[in-house]
Amino acid sequence: MKVKGKTIVVTGAGSGMGRELALELLTRGARVAALDMNEDAVLETTRLAPDAKDKISTHVANITDRAMVERLVDEVIEHHGTVDGIINNAGIIQPFIDVNDLSYEKIEQVMNVNFYGTLYMVKSFLPELLKRPEGHILNISSMGGFLPVPGQSIYGASKAAVKLMTEGLRSELLDTKVGVTVAFPGAIKTNIMKNSQVERKTTTDTSGREHKLTLADDAAKMMIDAIEDNAYRVMVGNDAKMMDRMYRVMPKKAAAVIAEKLKN
C-alpha cells in the first residue's frame, strides 16, 4: 500500500521511532493520527512538521485501556474521514532484571503495553481497514522477539507474542486487501534505552566489529518502505539482520553470543 493520501494511525508518536514514523509518513504525503500518552510530546511532533499541520491530528490515549482505544476509531474518522492503516509502535522494555527478581506488577505492565495494547489497536481498527480499497497493519516486534536476551525475558515474551499474532493475522487476511507486516528492530537510538537503565552507544557483531546504533529516522524509512512493499517482515538494523541469520542456523550459539555480550 502506497502511503500517499492514506490516513495512518501511529502509536507512541510523541518520541523516538514513533515520532520519526509520523514525520516520514507526512513527508511521503500521508495523513497521520498521532497517538501518545504524553500530550506535550505528541504536540511537539506536530511542531516539527509545520508544513503538514492540516494533515496530522493528535490523540492522547493509553493503549492498555481497551475502551479508550475503541473510542479512538471514531475520533480518527471524525478528523480524517477515513483510516487506512495502523502502525503499532508504542512499547516499553523492562529493567535488566531476571524473571526471578522481576515483580508481577512490572511483568503485567510490559505485557499490557506491548501485547495487549497492540491487540486492542488491531481489534478496534481492523473492521474499518477491511472497508477500505486497501489497508495495512504494521506491528513492531523486536530482535528480542525471536532471540533470547537475559534480563529481558518478559519483554522478549511480549514481543514474541506480537510476532506470532502478526504472522497469523497476515495469513488470516490473505484473501483481503489488508496487508500485514511485522518489524524487528535491533538496537535503535531512542529514549527507550533509558527505561531499562542501560546506556549503549554501539553494538558489536561476532567478529568484533562495532556498529553504530540505527538512527530512528533511518528505522522509520525502512519500516514505511516495508509497508509500501507489503513485506512479510522487515529486519531493522544490521544487528537484527545478522542475529536473525545466526539464530536460524545456530540458535544455541546465537543465544550464547547475546548472553556473553551482556556480561561485558
C-alpha positions in Angstrom: 0.0 0.0 0.0 1.4 3.3 -1.0 1.0 5.7 1.9 0.5 8.9 -0.1 -3.0 10.2 0.5 -3.7 7.5 3.2 -4.6 8.0 6.8 -2.3 6.1 9.1 -2.5 5.9 12.9 0.8 5.8 14.7 1.1 4.8 18.4 3.9 6.2 20.5 4.2 9.1 18.1 5.5 11.5 20.8 9.1 10.4 20.6 11.7 8.1 19.1 10.7 5.8 16.3 7.0 6.8 16.6 7.8 10.4 16.0 10.1 9.6 13.1 7.4 7.3 11.6 4.8 10.1 11.8 7.2 12.7 10.2 8.2 10.3 7.5 4.6 9.5 6.6 3.9 13.2 6.4 6.9 13.7 4.1 5.5 11.0 1.8 2.1 12.6 1.6 0.1 10.6 4.1 -2.3 11.9 6.8 -1.3 10.9 10.3 -3.3 10.3 13.5 -0.5 10.6 16.1 -1.2 8.8 19.4 0.7 9.1 22.6 0.1 9.2 26.4 2.2 12.3 26.7 0.3 15.3 25.3 3.3 17.7 25.3 5.4 15.1 23.4 2.9 14.5 20.7 2.2 18.2 20.2 6.0 18.6 19.8 5.8 16.1 16.9 3.3 18.3 15.1 5.5 21.4 15.7 8.3 19.5 13.8 6.1 19.3 10.7 4.8 22.9 10.3 4.1 22.4 6.6 1.8 19.5 7.2 -0.3 20.7 10.2 -3.5 20.2 8.3 -2.6 16.5 7.7 -1.8 15.5 11.3 -4.1 15.1 14.3 -3.0 14.4 17.9 -4.8 12.0 20.3 -3.9 11.4 23.9 -4.7 7.9 24.9 -3.5 4.9 26.9 -3.4 1.8 24.6 -3.8 -0.5 27.6 -7.3 0.9 28.1 -9.5 -1.1 25.6 -12.5 1.2 25.8 -10.3 4.3 25.1 -8.7 2.6 22.1 -12.2 1.6 20.8 -13.3 5.3 21.1 -10.2 6.4 19.2 -11.5 4.8 16.0 -14.4 7.3 15.8 -12.0 10.2 16.8 -9.7 9.4 13.9 -12.5 9.0 11.4 -14.2 12.2 12.6 -11.0 14.1 12.0 -9.7 12.5 8.8 -12.8 10.9 7.3 -11.2 7.5 6.9 -8.5 5.3 8.3 -6.3 3.2 6.0 -3.6 1.8 8.3 -2.1 1.5 11.7 1.4 1.3 13.0 1.7 -0.3 16.4 4.9 1.3 17.6 4.2 2.1 21.3 6.1 -0.2 23.7 8.2 -0.4 26.8 11.1 -2.5 27.9 11.8 -3.9 31.3 14.7 -3.2 33.6 17.6 -5.7 33.0 16.3 -8.0 35.8 16.0 -11.8 35.8 12.5 -13.2 35.8 13.1 -14.5 39.3 13.6 -10.9 40.5 11.0 -9.1 38.4 7.8 -8.1 40.1 4.4 -9.2 38.8 3.4 -5.6 38.6 6.2 -4.9 36.0 5.5 -8.2 34.2 1.9 -7.2 33.7 2.7 -3.7 32.7 5.1 -4.9 29.9 2.6 -7.5 28.6 -0.3 -5.0 28.8 1.5 -2.3 26.8 3.4 -4.4 24.3 1.0 -7.2 23.6 -2.5 -6.2 24.7 -2.1 -2.6 23.6 -1.2 -3.9 20.1 -4.1 -6.4 20.2 -6.6 -3.7 21.2 -5.4 -1.5 18.3 -5.7 -4.3 15.8 -9.1 -5.5 17.0 -10.5 -1.9 17.1 -9.3 -0.7 13.8 -9.3 -3.8 11.6 -13.1 -3.7 10.8 -12.5 -0.2 9.4 -9.5 -1.2 7.4 -11.4 -4.0 5.8 -13.9 -1.4 4.4 -11.1 0.4 2.6 -9.9 -0.3 -1.0 -6.6 -1.2 0.6 -5.2 -1.1 4.1 -2.2 -2.1 6.1 -1.1 -3.1 9.6 2.5 -2.8 10.8 3.2 -4.3 14.2 6.6 -3.6 15.7 8.1 -6.6 17.5 11.8 -6.6 18.3 15.0 -8.5 17.8 14.3 -9.7 21.3 11.1 -11.2 20.0 13.0 -14.0 18.2 16.3 -14.1 20.1 16.5 -14.6 23.9 18.1 -11.7 25.9 18.9 -12.4 29.5 17.3 -9.8 31.8 14.7 -9.1 29.1 12.8 -12.4 29.1 9.4 -10.9 29.7 9.9 -8.1 27.2 11.0 -10.8 24.7 8.0 -12.9 25.5 5.7 -9.9 24.9 7.4 -9.2 21.5 7.3 -12.8 20.6 3.6 -12.7 21.1 3.4 -9.7 18.8 5.4 -11.6 16.2 3.2 -14.7 16.1 0.0 -12.7 16.3 1.1 -10.6 13.4 2.2 -13.5 11.3 -1.0 -15.3 12.0 -3.0 -12.2 11.2 -1.4 -11.9 7.8 -2.3 -15.5 7.0 -5.9 -14.8 8.1 -6.1 -11.7 5.8 -4.6 -13.2 2.7 -7.9 -13.0 0.8 -8.5 -9.4 1.8 -7.0 -6.1 0.7 -5.3 -5.5 4.1 -1.6 -6.2 4.2 0.2 -7.1 7.4 3.9 -6.6 8.2 6.0 -7.4 11.3 9.1 -5.3 12.0 12.1 -6.5 14.1 14.2 -3.5 15.2 17.6 -4.2 16.6 19.3 -1.5 18.7 17.7 1.8 17.7 18.9 5.2 19.0 15.8 6.2 21.0 14.9 7.1 24.6 13.5 3.6 25.2 17.0 2.5 26.4 16.7 4.8 29.4 13.7 2.8 30.6 15.9 -0.3 31.0 18.6 1.7 32.9 21.2 0.8 30.2 23.3 3.2 28.1 24.8 1.7 25.0 26.4 3.7 22.2 27.4 0.9 20.0 26.7 -2.8 19.4 29.2 -5.4 18.3 28.9 -8.3 16.0 30.5 -11.7 16.4 33.6 -10.7 14.5 34.3 -7.8 17.0 33.3 -5.0 14.6 31.4 -2.2 16.1 28.3 -0.8 14.6 26.6 2.4 15.5 23.0 2.2 16.7 20.5 2.5 13.9 19.1 6.1 13.8 15.3 6.4 14.5 14.7 8.2 11.2 16.5 5.5 9.2 14.5 2.9 11.0 11.3 4.7 10.2 12.2 4.8 6.5 12.9 1.1 6.4 9.5 0.3 8.0 7.5 2.5 5.8 9.2 1.1 2.8 8.1 -2.3 4.1 4.5 -1.1 4.2 4.7 0.1 0.7 6.2 -3.2 -0.5 3.7 -5.2 1.5 6.6 -7.0 3.1 6.0 -10.1 5.2 8.6 -8.8 7.7 11.4 -6.3 7.9 14.7 -6.6 9.9 15.6 -3.1 11.0 19.3 -2.6 11.5 22.5 -4.6 10.7 22.4 -6.2 14.2 18.9 -7.5 13.7 19.7 -8.9 10.2 22.9 -10.6 11.4 21.4 -12.1 14.5 18.4 -13.3 12.5 20.7 -15.2 10.2 22.7 -16.7 13.0 19.6 -17.7 15.1 18.1 -19.5 12.1 21.2 -21.7 11.6 22.7 -21.9 15.2 20.1 -20.9 17.7 22.0 -22.1 20.7 25.2 -20.2 19.7 23.2 -17.1 18.9 21.7 -17.1 22.4 25.1 -17.7 23.9 26.6 -14.8 22.0 24.0 -12.4 23.3 24.4 -13.7 26.9 28.1 -13.3 26.7 27.9 -9.7 25.4 25.6 -8.7 28.3 28.3 -9.8 30.7 30.8 -7.2 29.2 
